[in-house]
């Protein structure tokens, strides 16, 4: 084992980053720069506390944090030492997801798969709650090398894509931009130099419906079923893009909140569904009334799934696995920038 060496601790007193995290980062920097060698003994908690003029509690928390990251280890009766069992090049990544849907989990799984052995990914949920979002970021600030965040929030109108200077924007702006990647949402109201892999909800549906134009022309009316209530609301920009398409190409249209189980299905109408429950009700009503899918009634559903493929349902969908993989590539390649994710129109017999 090598002899103990002096450690330089520089603390910013009025920083939002906890002092113990700043201490841990100072030590991590010393390791990365080679000033602290594998197997070298660390100062004791008391000694570093005295030399840095920080409390023992702060230093103890910093050491616990470093032990959790496998950067140091302790030997009873001897003290703390720089760890050589795990590379410090392994990244610690925090992935914050707005809701536990199958689509979000697909993004998460693709991201984790692409990161592989090069990083440890911690996943957390905030259920579209802005207060929980802010609290979660504050608690985890400074604990990770990268933060990958899906910033979607519910409000009294059903959905908010960060349009105003609110608590969520303030929380994001307190984070280091070079370590932050926004995922899934359109980047409105925040600086253009954030890294992101995003959907363009307005233009995506407009362009997808353009591809479906020839099929849609055989229907008298297009109905978008856009839920505007519930814990997990949907983007308002979907409605904006839908309206724009219908007006541009002179389609009669309507927007409703949900499909009622007692709905009277008008023949020669095409429906665009977002929620699975609305698609199920539509399919049940078609069967009950002996209507033919793709002839009497048309259906387009948001977000591809194996079941929709099996049922031959036309879908419009972002490529969820591509989104996760692209976010991982931004980190692993150290690229910077904002990337629009691929959006798909998959035509099947339901239209």
Legacy VTK file of the C-alpha trace (Angstrom):
# vtk DataFile Version 3.0
C-alpha trace
ASCII
DATASET POLYDATA
POINTS 351 float
0.000 0.000 0.000
1.204 3.486 -0.793
1.637 6.285 1.683
-1.124 8.715 2.459
-1.160 11.891 0.357
-2.615 15.334 0.889
-6.052 15.901 -0.705
-7.145 19.345 -1.908
-10.744 20.082 -0.963
-12.370 23.137 -2.557
-15.917 23.935 -1.424
-18.345 26.481 -2.856
-20.262 27.676 0.191
-23.434 28.920 -1.516
-23.752 26.109 -4.045
-26.973 24.063 -4.342
-24.765 20.956 -4.369
-24.429 19.488 -0.833
-20.993 19.914 0.756
-20.410 16.178 1.106
-21.025 15.731 -2.626
-18.508 18.494 -3.369
-15.976 16.737 -1.158
-16.610 13.434 -2.923
-16.218 15.091 -6.321
-12.905 16.676 -5.272
-11.591 13.255 -4.273
-12.943 11.692 -7.479
-11.108 14.341 -9.517
-7.885 13.551 -7.662
-8.331 9.869 -8.543
-9.078 10.602 -12.201
-6.038 12.897 -12.454
-3.818 10.193 -10.974
-2.934 12.217 -7.870
-4.429 9.473 -5.748
-3.213 5.994 -6.679
-4.855 2.586 -6.353
-4.213 1.203 -2.887
-3.157 4.546 -1.462
-4.367 5.324 2.058
-6.906 8.112 2.537
-6.768 10.608 5.413
-8.970 9.584 8.322
-12.380 11.234 8.676
-11.139 13.282 11.630
-7.946 14.342 9.879
-9.666 15.457 6.668
-12.319 17.213 8.721
-9.676 19.252 10.532
-7.638 20.051 7.407
-10.680 21.099 5.353
-12.468 22.919 8.196
-15.577 20.830 7.505
-17.611 18.779 9.960
-16.909 15.075 10.567
-20.459 14.371 9.449
-19.774 15.982 6.042
-16.570 13.979 5.520
-18.195 10.755 6.710
-21.066 11.215 4.242
-18.548 11.903 1.462
-16.655 8.691 2.260
-19.898 6.695 2.333
-20.804 8.142 -1.058
-17.392 7.169 -2.465
-17.728 3.663 -0.996
-21.159 3.288 -2.634
-19.503 4.102 -5.978
-16.702 1.586 -5.257
-14.066 4.309 -5.501
-12.720 3.655 -1.989
-12.861 0.787 0.512
-12.244 0.495 4.244
-10.167 -1.911 6.297
-11.092 -2.234 9.979
-8.345 -0.780 12.132
-6.406 0.612 9.164
-8.673 3.180 7.478
-9.786 4.011 3.957
-7.983 3.202 0.694
-8.337 3.964 -3.021
-10.093 1.039 -4.672
-8.572 -0.799 -7.625
-11.326 -3.369 -8.010
-13.549 -1.288 -10.288
-12.666 1.231 -12.960
-13.527 4.840 -12.204
-14.449 5.130 -15.883
-17.764 3.370 -15.237
-20.446 6.053 -15.484
-23.205 6.574 -12.943
-26.375 7.683 -14.730
-29.695 8.862 -13.328
-32.743 8.213 -15.528
-35.878 10.098 -14.458
-39.106 8.916 -16.122
-42.488 10.649 -15.929
-44.762 7.575 -15.902
-44.488 3.760 -15.786
-46.029 2.962 -19.192
-44.857 0.107 -21.389
-43.507 2.652 -23.894
-41.406 4.471 -21.317
-40.055 1.160 -20.072
-39.117 0.261 -23.644
-37.077 3.479 -23.853
-35.523 2.673 -20.482
-34.619 -0.893 -21.459
-33.097 0.224 -24.760
-31.067 2.884 -22.936
-29.766 0.428 -20.334
-28.942 -2.144 -23.027
-26.997 0.430 -25.049
-25.052 1.683 -22.014
-24.164 -1.907 -21.132
-21.167 -2.429 -18.869
-19.957 1.147 -19.386
-22.382 2.568 -16.848
-24.655 1.980 -13.890
-28.184 3.295 -14.454
-30.490 4.271 -11.595
-34.143 4.708 -12.607
-36.714 6.848 -10.790
-40.341 7.884 -11.464
-42.121 11.159 -10.667
-45.618 10.421 -12.085
-45.888 13.756 -13.955
-45.864 15.569 -10.599
-43.851 18.789 -10.820
-43.162 18.985 -7.071
-41.916 15.394 -6.951
-39.811 16.111 -10.044
-38.117 19.095 -8.395
-37.559 17.274 -5.083
-36.092 14.250 -6.859
-33.627 16.380 -8.816
-32.533 18.264 -5.694
-31.930 15.039 -3.771
-29.855 13.535 -6.577
-27.966 16.629 -7.717
-24.243 15.943 -7.774
-24.607 12.196 -7.177
-24.334 11.119 -10.826
-22.158 11.664 -13.887
-25.153 12.116 -16.213
-28.874 12.855 -15.877
-31.360 11.672 -18.506
-34.776 13.242 -17.892
-38.266 13.069 -19.411
-39.847 16.430 -18.422
-43.625 16.020 -18.770
-46.070 17.513 -16.265
-49.791 17.436 -15.578
-51.632 20.688 -14.972
-55.172 21.992 -14.869
-55.322 21.924 -18.677
-54.124 18.356 -18.820
-50.548 18.721 -20.054
-47.580 21.042 -19.862
-44.479 20.922 -22.038
-42.433 23.339 -19.902
-43.581 26.595 -21.477
-42.967 28.947 -18.574
-40.304 29.851 -16.074
-41.574 27.517 -13.374
-40.050 25.369 -10.654
-39.209 22.579 -13.079
-37.278 24.896 -15.396
-35.421 26.400 -12.431
-34.469 22.901 -11.259
-33.167 21.984 -14.711
-31.204 25.216 -15.044
-29.402 24.458 -11.763
-27.961 21.308 -13.337
-24.762 21.152 -15.409
-25.928 21.287 -19.040
-23.078 19.137 -20.310
-24.274 16.327 -18.032
-27.987 16.637 -18.814
-30.011 15.026 -21.609
-33.710 15.773 -22.104
-35.670 12.845 -23.446
-38.982 12.523 -25.308
-40.440 16.010 -24.887
-40.336 18.994 -27.228
-37.892 21.509 -25.753
-40.019 24.591 -25.206
-39.166 27.413 -22.844
-35.645 26.262 -22.080
-32.331 27.151 -23.651
-31.528 25.664 -27.053
-28.149 24.365 -25.925
-29.605 21.462 -23.912
-28.787 18.013 -25.252
-31.929 16.100 -26.200
-33.573 13.255 -28.067
-37.147 14.381 -28.602
-40.484 13.919 -30.334
-42.037 16.736 -32.335
-45.657 15.911 -31.485
-47.249 18.551 -33.720
-45.319 17.840 -36.911
-45.079 14.094 -36.327
-48.845 13.537 -36.474
-49.200 16.005 -39.371
-46.572 14.208 -41.465
-47.877 10.745 -40.552
-51.428 11.633 -41.588
-50.082 12.982 -44.875
-48.726 9.494 -45.542
-52.197 8.091 -44.766
-53.911 10.626 -47.068
-55.126 8.239 -49.754
-56.692 5.899 -47.183
-58.266 8.730 -45.186
-60.004 10.193 -48.248
-62.542 7.347 -48.274
-63.871 8.438 -44.843
-66.312 11.292 -44.283
-64.859 12.404 -40.972
-61.717 11.919 -38.847
-62.137 11.731 -35.074
-59.195 12.145 -32.706
-59.759 10.559 -29.295
-57.513 12.699 -27.084
-57.846 12.161 -23.301
-57.544 15.439 -21.391
-57.992 14.128 -17.847
-56.251 11.679 -15.566
-52.940 11.392 -13.762
-50.975 10.912 -16.981
-52.278 13.376 -19.590
-51.181 13.564 -23.224
-49.492 16.329 -25.251
-51.677 19.166 -26.458
-49.473 19.431 -29.555
-51.002 16.197 -30.859
-54.328 18.041 -31.137
-52.646 21.064 -32.723
-50.980 18.965 -35.411
-54.194 17.009 -36.037
-56.260 20.188 -36.473
-53.631 21.667 -38.760
-53.694 18.590 -41.007
-57.493 18.503 -41.235
-57.764 22.218 -42.004
-54.906 22.135 -44.520
-56.415 19.248 -46.480
-60.098 20.102 -45.905
-61.073 17.061 -43.827
-64.148 17.188 -41.599
-62.926 16.427 -38.081
-63.811 16.208 -34.412
-61.870 15.805 -31.147
-63.408 13.818 -28.277
-62.059 12.834 -24.850
-62.878 9.130 -24.841
-64.881 6.375 -26.496
-68.079 5.667 -24.581
-69.116 2.018 -24.391
-72.544 3.018 -25.720
-71.168 5.012 -28.630
-73.139 4.966 -31.888
-70.486 4.325 -34.499
-71.100 6.248 -37.689
-69.989 4.390 -40.767
-67.266 5.923 -42.904
-65.605 7.588 -39.914
-61.909 7.128 -39.128
-60.782 7.167 -35.495
-57.342 7.999 -34.112
-56.871 6.562 -30.616
-54.135 7.183 -28.071
-55.215 5.145 -25.048
-55.451 1.364 -25.269
-58.835 1.404 -23.495
-60.400 3.482 -26.277
-59.050 1.124 -28.917
-60.524 -1.852 -27.043
-63.990 -0.248 -26.848
-63.887 0.573 -30.551
-62.984 -3.005 -31.451
-65.759 -4.341 -29.195
-68.347 -2.069 -30.809
-67.217 -3.040 -34.294
-67.693 -6.702 -33.449
-71.071 -6.125 -31.791
-72.430 -4.170 -34.774
-70.881 -6.449 -37.428
-68.986 -3.536 -38.961
-65.941 -4.199 -41.108
-62.655 -2.667 -39.963
-60.927 -0.752 -42.729
-64.120 -0.499 -44.759
-66.994 0.724 -42.570
-64.774 2.187 -39.847
-61.103 3.145 -39.975
-58.702 3.075 -37.032
-55.237 4.527 -36.492
-53.655 3.931 -33.099
-50.795 5.740 -31.386
-47.719 3.713 -30.392
-46.773 0.377 -31.872
-47.168 -2.850 -29.838
-46.979 -6.544 -30.789
-50.743 -6.864 -30.160
-51.574 -4.073 -32.615
-49.420 -5.773 -35.195
-51.257 -9.059 -34.567
-54.658 -7.324 -34.884
-53.480 -5.590 -38.076
-54.043 -2.088 -36.652
-52.500 0.861 -38.491
-50.215 2.789 -36.121
-48.312 6.040 -35.884
-45.481 5.770 -33.412
-42.129 7.093 -32.363
-39.349 4.512 -32.364
-38.994 3.978 -28.620
-35.940 1.740 -28.741
-34.181 4.180 -31.065
-34.839 6.979 -28.556
-33.177 5.072 -25.735
-30.241 4.051 -27.909
-29.696 7.609 -29.186
-29.639 8.984 -25.630
-27.044 6.383 -24.659
-24.933 7.288 -27.697
-24.944 10.981 -26.712
-23.351 9.944 -23.420
-20.922 7.288 -24.613
-19.697 9.306 -27.603
-19.731 12.575 -25.632
-21.687 14.163 -28.486
-23.629 17.370 -28.040
-26.853 18.448 -29.676
-30.561 17.985 -30.095
-31.827 14.994 -32.096
-35.365 14.510 -33.372
-36.360 10.880 -32.918
-37.725 8.849 -35.849
-41.530 8.765 -36.142
-43.202 5.915 -38.024
-46.392 5.431 -40.042
-47.159 1.715 -40.308
-50.109 1.064 -42.575
-52.245 -2.043 -42.009
-55.745 -3.224 -42.910
-57.549 -1.206 -40.179
-57.448 1.854 -42.432
LINES 1 352
351 0 1 2 3 4 5 6 7 8 9 10 11 12 13 14 15 16 17 18 19 20 21 22 23 24 25 26 27 28 29 30 31 32 33 34 35 36 37 38 39 40 41 42 43 44 45 46 47 48 49 50 51 52 53 54 55 56 57 58 59 60 61 62 63 64 65 66 67 68 69 70 71 72 73 74 75 76 77 78 79 80 81 82 83 84 85 86 87 88 89 90 91 92 93 94 95 96 97 98 99 100 101 102 103 104 105 106 107 108 109 110 111 112 113 114 115 116 117 118 119 120 121 122 123 124 125 126 127 128 129 130 131 132 133 134 135 136 137 138 139 140 141 142 143 144 145 146 147 148 149 150 151 152 153 154 155 156 157 158 159 160 161 162 163 164 165 166 167 168 169 170 171 172 173 174 175 176 177 178 179 180 181 182 183 184 185 186 187 188 189 190 191 192 193 194 195 196 197 198 199 200 201 202 203 204 205 206 207 208 209 210 211 212 213 214 215 216 217 218 219 220 221 222 223 224 225 226 227 228 229 230 231 232 233 234 235 236 237 238 239 240 241 242 243 244 245 246 247 248 249 250 251 252 253 254 255 256 257 258 259 260 261 262 263 264 265 266 267 268 269 270 271 272 273 274 275 276 277 278 279 280 281 282 283 284 285 286 287 288 289 290 291 292 293 294 295 296 297 298 299 300 301 302 303 304 305 306 307 308 309 310 311 312 313 314 315 316 317 318 319 320 321 322 323 324 325 326 327 328 329 330 331 332 333 334 335 336 337 338 339 340 341 342 343 344 345 346 347 348 349 350
